[in-house]
Amino acid sequence: MFTADHISLRYGARPVLSDVSLTLARGELVIILGPNGAGKSTLLKVLTGDLQPDQGSVSFDGSPLARIPLDELARERAVLSQSMGLNFPFTVFEIVRLGLEAGRGSMSRAEVLRLLPRALKAVGLEGFEGRLLQQLSGGEQQRVHLARVLCQAWAGKPDGSAFLLLDEPVSNLDIRHQLQTLEAVRRHVTGGGGALMILHDINLAALYADRLVMMTEGRILRQGAPQDVLDRSAILDVYGVDMPVEIARNSGRPFALLSRPG
Ligand SMILES: Nc1ncnc2c1ncn2[C@@H]1O[C@H](COP(=O)(O)OP(=O)(O)OP(=O)(O)O)[C@@H](O)[C@H]1O
C-alpha cells in the first residue's frame, strides 16, 4: 500500500503541492482528475519516488519509499510517465521487453517472455512485435508503452499484486482503445493489484474509478466514490465549467453533460 502523508512541494518559490494526503491500496483503482497545472503529475512523481517532497512522507507497505532499493521498487510498481523520450530505433518487442527486464524477479527468462504476447494482446497490438516504435502512430506508441508497463507489473509480481501508476495512459487513444486499456487496468485490480491513474475525461474516470480524487491548485478538493465526489458544484469549482451531472442508467455511475459555455 502507498501512503502519502501531508505532502508539500515547491518548484523554486512556487508551491505546487500543499498538504496532500493520499493512500493507494491493492484491489483499488484510484483516478485523479483536475485541470492543467493542478499538480497531478507532480503528485504521481512523488509517489513513484522520482520527486522528493519538501514536507511530508511517502511510504510503501509501511517502509519509507526512499529506503526501498530501486530494483525492488521496480517489481512493486510499474510507472507510465507522460513522455517517454525514446529516440532510438527500437522495435515493439524490444520496448516491451524492457518492462520484463525491469520487473523480472524470481521468474525465469522463458517464463517472463510468455508475458509479452499477453500484454500486446491486452492493448490490441498483436502482430506488432517487429515494427519500429518510431514508425507507429501516437496512439499505437502509447499502447506499446502500456504493454511495457503491464509486463513490468506482471513480471515483478507474478501473483498480480503490483501497482500500476499511470499518467494519462489513454490521452492519445480512440474510444475503443481507451475502454480496452481501462478494462486491462480494471482486470489487474480485480486480480489483486492496485492502480492509480491520471485522466482528463471526467466521464471515463467516473465509470472506472473506485475512488475519484479531484485536485485543484496543488490540493485535493474532494476524494471518494464517484457518486459522492462528482457533482455540478465540484466541476464548477475545479474547472470553472458548468456541467450538470446525472446518473447513467446503464452503469449507475455519474456522468457530466457537456454544453457550450455562455
Ligand atoms: N520541472 C518544473 N519546474 C517548475 N515548475 C514545474 C515543473 N514541472 C511542473 N511545474 C509546474 O508545476 C505545476 C504542476 O504541474 P503538474 O505537471 O504536476 O500539473 P498537472 O496537474 O499534471 O497538469 P497537466 O494536466 O497539464 O498534465 C504547474 O504549474 C507547472 O507549470
The ligand as an ORCA input file, in Angstrom:
! r2SCAN-3c Opt
* xyz 0 1
  N      10.103     20.983    -13.556
  C       9.289     22.010    -13.215
  N       9.791     23.198    -12.824
  C       8.986     24.219    -12.470
  N       7.653     24.170    -12.446
  C       7.095     22.993    -12.843
  C       7.877     21.866    -13.243
  N       7.041     20.849    -13.567
  C       5.805     21.336    -13.394
  N       5.830     22.608    -12.959
  C       4.654     23.444    -12.598
  O       4.007     22.792    -11.516
  C       2.600     22.874    -11.669
  C       2.001     21.470    -11.625
  O       2.465     20.716    -12.733
  P       1.953     19.241    -12.993
  O       2.704     18.725    -14.171
  O       2.012     18.469    -11.743
  O       0.418     19.530    -13.360
  P      -0.699     18.532    -13.874
  O      -1.858     18.652    -12.961
  O      -0.158     17.167    -14.078
  O      -1.081     19.205    -15.279
  P      -1.496     18.601    -16.723
  O      -2.948     18.251    -16.629
  O      -1.274     19.782    -17.633
  O      -0.602     17.449    -17.049
  C       2.355     23.620    -12.973
  O       2.047     24.944    -12.669
  C       3.671     23.526    -13.716
  O       3.851     24.682    -14.511
*
